[in-house]
Amino acid sequence: MMDLKCSLPIAIAIAIAAMAAAFPLTTKIASAASVEENAKICATCHGESGIPQEKTTPIIWGQNEGYLYLQLRDFKSGARKNDIMAAIVASLEKADFKALAAHFAGLKWPNLALPSPSKDDTKKALTVIGSIGCTSCHLDQFQGDGTTARLAGQQPEYLLNTMTAFRDGSRANNPGMSDLMKAVQPPDLKPIADYLASLQVVGGNNQ
């Protein structure tokens, strides 16, 4: 796994550069376009079959509708910082966010078929998860609900980057998550990410 002090920033920079090359900042989703047309633009980064090309890009197929809506809203307002996403959603309004969120929430979550981490890493992950109470919001199977994100089966690199961003304050659109992540030591983030990524919800939405 990447070293959080060195390799992680480099990996993020590489991923952003690759996305920027494929998706110029002048590209915008059109408010007047249909949700299907707008979704095709989203597929450039998030994948035509629901699996993103970049491992630091999140899966959004089958993600919870309320959570998707809030993230689109926050990208536009600047509460969640991402130059590429901010440019993409700049011309959209509340109704567009709702339509896109409903569209992607209605798709089937792709199975990455990732292996479970080692017993030691699994034990470490479960210990930390239990100590900070992740399941109180993300639920027992980590499928989330409503405005809370599904974590089960998400890309591990994205999960690691996101937890790190909450911890260091570079992602600031959920202060509660920032407080929780500050209670986690950096070496424990990778086992958590690997454990959550290996999970698959049985009987959840769109399964």
N, C-alpha and C positions, 0 to 999 in steps of 0.2 A: 504494500500500500504506500501511497505517496507520503513523504515527509511534510508535515504541516507547515514547517518554518521555511522550506525552500521549494520543494517540488509542487506543492499545491498552488501557490501564486503563479508559477510558471505554467502549470496545466490550465489554470483558469484563463490566463492571457492567451494561450494558444487556442483554446476553445472559442473565446470571444473573437479572436482574429479570423478564425475559420468561418464562424457564423456571419461575421461582418462581410466577408468576401462573398459569401453565398447569398446574403440578404442585405443589400445596401441600406443605409440609414434613411435614404429618401423613399424607400418602399413603405407604403401605408395600406392598411385595409380600408376599403371604401365603405362609408356608411350606407350608401345607396345600393351596394351590391347585395346579392343574396347570401344567406349564411353559408351555403355550399361553396360559393365563389370565394368568400373570405376564408373558409376552412382550408381551401386549397393552398392559400398563402401560408397558413399556419403549418401545413404539412411540410413546407420547405425545411423547417428545423425540427418539428416534432414528429415527422415521419408519416409517409403515406399509409403505412400499415399500423401506425400507432407506436412504433419503436423509433425513437430519435436516432439520428446518425451520430451525434455527439453524445458521449456518455454523461456529460454534465448538464444536458438538457433534459427536463423532466418529461415523463410520460403524462399525457393529458387525456388520452382515451380512457373513458370510464372513471375519470376523477370526479369527485363530488361537485355537483352543480354550484352550490353556494360558494364553495371555496374558489372555483374557477372564476366566478363572477367577481368576487372580492379582489382577486389578484389582477384581473384586467382593469378594474377600477383603480387599484393602487398604482399600477404601472402608468396610467394616464395622469393621475394626480401627482406622481412623483414620490408617494409614500413608500413605494418599493422601487429601488433604483435599478434600471437596466436600460441603457441607451437604445438598444435595438428594439426592445419591446415598447418603449415609450414612443418611438417613432412609428412603429407599426400600428399602435392603437390611437394615435393622435387625433384622427378624424372620427373616431367612433363615439357613440353616445350610450346612455344607459340601456336602451332597448337592444342595441347591437351586442353589448356585453352579455345581456341575458340570453339572447339567441345563440351566441357562440357557446356559452357555458352549457346551455341545454343540449346543444348539438353534440359536444364532445362527451358530456356526461352520459349520453345515451349510447355511446359506442362501447364495445367490449374491451376491457382491459387486456393488453397483450401479456402473455406469459413469457418472461425472460428465461425461465427454467434455470435459475442460478442455484448453485449448490449451497448447502448449509455451511456456515463457518465451522471451525473446529469446536470441540466441546468446551475448551477453555475460553474461546472468544464468545461462544454462545452464553456460557455462564456469566462472563463479565458483562455482556450486553444486558442480560436479563436482570442482573443485580442493579446496574445503573438505571435501567428503565423502571424498575420497581421503586428505586429510591426517589426518583423525581416525579413519579406518577403519570407516565405517558398515557397509560390506558384510560385515565379519567376523561380525556378528551378524544383520543384516537381510537378508543374502544379495544376490547380484548383481542380482536384479530387485526388490529391496526388498519381497519378499513375506513375509519373516520365516519363522519356523517354531517350532512348539511354544509356548514361553512368550515368544517374541520377536514384537513387533507387526509386522503388515503396514503399510507406509507408502505403498506405491504406490497412487495413486488416492484417498488420503484427502483430506478437506477441507483446503485450504491454510490457512484461518484457524485451524483446530484445530491443525494442525501447527506453525504459527507460535507460537500461544499456548503449546503444550506445550513446545516448545524453549525459549521464553522463561522458562517456569515452572521447568524443570530448571536453567536457567542462573542464575536469581535465588534458587533454593532454595525457592520456594513449592510446588513439587512435589518431594517428597523420598523417594518410594518406590523410587527406583532411583539410588543414589549414583554408580554408574558413568556413567549418562547425565548426571548433574549435572556430573561432572568433564569429560566430553567437551564439553558445551555451554559450559562456562567457557572452553574453548580457542577458541571461535568468537566473532568480533566481532558485535555486534548488527546492523549493516547487512547481514551475510551470511546472516542467518536467513531473510529473506523469499525470496531467490533459491532457497535450499534447499527451503523449503516449496512454492514454486510449481513447482519441478522435480519433486519427489516426487509432488505432486498430479496432475501431467500424465501420469504413467506408468500403464500398464495391463499387468498380468501376462498373458502368453500361456502357456496350459497350466498355470496354477497351480491350487490347490484351488478348487473351485466356480466355475470359469471356463467 
